[in-house]
Amino acid sequence: MASVLIAGGRVLDPASGLDRAADVAVKDGKIAAIGPGLARPGVDRVINAEGCLVTPGLIDPHVHLREPGQEHKETIASGARAAVAGGFTTVCCMPNTSPALDTPELVRFVLGRGEQSAARVFPVAAISKQRRGNELAEISLMARAGAVGFSDDGDCVASAGLMARALAVVKPTGLAIMQHAQDPTLTKGASMHAGEIALKLGLGGWPRVAEEVIVERDIRLNRGIGCRYHVQHISSGETVAILRRARAEGQPVSGEASPHHLLLTHEACIGADGLGYNTMAKVNPPVRETSDMKALREGIADGTITVLATDHAPHTDSEKALPFEEAPFGLVGLETALALYIEALVSSGVIGWMKLVQLMTVGPAKLCGLDRMGLGRLEVGGPGDVTVIDPEVKWTIGQKDLVGASNNTPFLGRKVKGRAIATVVGGEVKWEGGR
Ligand SMILES: [Zn+2]
């Protein structure tokens, strides 16, 4: 295996608090040394990181890779290529494939495909059989097979009875339950945020309370059980407040925010000509209002939200060309997330670089138990996963930047700043470019 020297950057490692100018040497798949002026003779490849941030490999704990079953939208291999192009060395994929990831065999299938891919790929397995919300899947067997969390993502675990059983059964695995919080009886026929734009466009409105009641309920169910509980893609400002209260009580709960919920409001669903619709901004849960965006940012600044996640959700052009109510929910995010987080959080002064890197490394590693494998930090002897970020490079998001199999994003044409210019996974350079 080739050795790599990442030279002359500012090394940021939130896990240890390290923030200094240093080189990082990677050899035999592991971090070999971190320090100033490391020797270059014998090094196979030098990456010039002057003016750049050198961080632990970024981790995205919430992506949809569509394999098995919908390989025309994305595959594990194409999704992993999109990941490394966005600076991610590890992704955790959701179980709403067909068939759903609800058996140990399917967990092993994803892990096997992941091993042949550009990034590390870990499956989040289904909570219920076929994600139907009726009967628990084989939780402990899937944990043993290598699942890194449990979720019925795409759908909510709507039954309180099933959620109570799931919390009790997942708890001894040490893994987290990740809830797509959405009471389906409140969102029937809804396709965007319940507000004045939905009224104007004549579309069914999706109320904030559909998310809030599920999060309140689950936290209450979990009292006395104490399973790790995580709220996926928070969209409502009030959900942040619920989470803040539960964390203050010492409950083992966490939450995540996605780029689109930090940057877009329901106005993004209006077509570019001011008429019609923009299906690219149709997402589940929906983008809401400025007050929600503000509450999410505050939740990140005060430590209520500890994880950033893209919810990368590829769909074909023809699917997104359908009328708004028929078009599928979701947008791709792996290639663009870093620049969008920088815009929403760092350039706007909400948090600094160290905190951003923490939300993209330590936070997701802990959520999915990947910290036990040494992921999410830079440590001599630990996995050789490193991301090099040029914080100043300016670029406009274009089709050519979307290296995954799908192009559905409302951010095409957006001028952004900051980008991963090299991504090293297990000691191998899997991506270099972007400047
Ligand atoms: Zn979801």
Residues whose N, C-alpha, C, O or C-beta is under 5 A from the ligand:
A	BS01	ZN	D153 G154 H180 N284
